[in-house]
C-alpha cells in the first residue's frame, strides 16, 4: 500500500513536491499544459491543508551545469501563478529554495545542476533540506535514478506519494495484477529491440498481442513474408519467434504500402503476400482495420503503447485512427501511455473516452516490464 499525502499533517510544514512539468515549449511559451494540470490536485491539496509548498521539476535535457535560458522553468512559474491565483517564486538553486519566503516556490530546472542525473548524494541532501516532507508525484520520471527522484527520498525523513502518482500506480496495477479478462496489449513503434523487454514481459501477462509499425514488420519477416524496403530488424527475428511461441500475436493479412514514407507518396493496399521489393509497409490494410473494432470490443482489459502506422501522414493514419476510436468505445478497462500514443489520442480526439491515460512514457513501460519502479519500495507502507 502506498504512503500517501492525505495521511499526513501538513499544517506549517514545508512540502517538497517532485513534479513532472516537462511540457513542450516553443519560443518561451508553453504549447501544452496537460502535465501541469495533472499536477495541480497535489499542489492544491497541500496548500488547502496549510502546507508551505516547494516544487521541483526538470525540463528537457540541458547539459549538466549549463543554465540554458530556453529550458528555464520561468514560464511555468508564471503559468502556475495564474492557475493557483498566488505568486510562485522561482528559485535559482536549492539554497534559495530552502530560504524562500513565498507560500509557493519553484526550483529552477533540476537538470541544470551537476549531480542530478547521476544521483549525487550531496545534491539530494540539498534538495531534502528544502522540505519537511517529500512528495513523489513525478510518475513520468519515476523510472529514473536521479537526485530529485530517488536520491532525495533516500535522505528525507518523511516521504509519500502524490495523487497523480497514486492514480498511475492504481491504473497500472489494475491492468496488470488484477485484470478483467481477456487481456489485449497493443504495442507499436519502430524497433523490437527498444521494446523487447516489454514484449517479452507482456507475452506472459496478456491473452493476445497486437503489434504495429516497424515492430509488426519484424514479426512479419519472422513468419517468412517478404516486406520489401520496410523498416525492420533482421537481428530480432529469433526474439520475435520466441515471443510468438508464448502468446498469440495478431498480424495483418493486408497492409498499406508506398515507395516512400512521405506526405506526397501514393498509397497502395496490398495483401501481405504481395508487397513489392521497392515498397514499404506504412499502415494496416482496410480488411484488418474493418475487423479490429470487433476484437477490441470483446476484451476486458487493454494496454496501448504505440501507433499501428505512420499516423502523422493522412494516407497512413487509418489503422491508428480506427484503433484509437475502437479503444475509446471499448467497454473493458483501457490504459494508454507513451508520447506517440498520447499524440495519436489527441489527434483523433479520444482523450475523454480512454479510461486512463498515463503521463509517463518510460515509467509506464518500466512498470509493465518490471512490476516496480526504483522509488516504489520507499513509498510503500
Buried (B, 14 or more C-beta within 10 A) or exposed (E): EBBBBEEBEBEEBBBBBBBBBBBEBEEEEBEEBBBBEBBBBBBBBBBEBEBBBBBBBBBEEBEBEEBBEEBBBEBBBEBBBEBBEEEBBBBEEBEBBBEBEBBBBBBBBBBBBEBBBEBBEEBBBBBBBBBBBBBBBBBBBBBBEBBBBBBBBBBBEBBBBBBBBBBBBEBBEBBBEEBEEBBBBBBBBBBBEEBBBBBBBBBEBBBBBBBBBBBBBBBBBBEEBBBBBBBBBEEBBEBBEBBBEEBEBBBBEBBBBBBEBEEEBEBBEBEBEEBEEEBBBBBBBBBBBEBBBEBBEEBBBBBBBBBBBBBBBEBBBBBBBBBBBBBBEBEBBBBBBBEBBBBBBBBBEBBEBBBBBBBBBBBBBBBBBBBBBBBBEBBEE
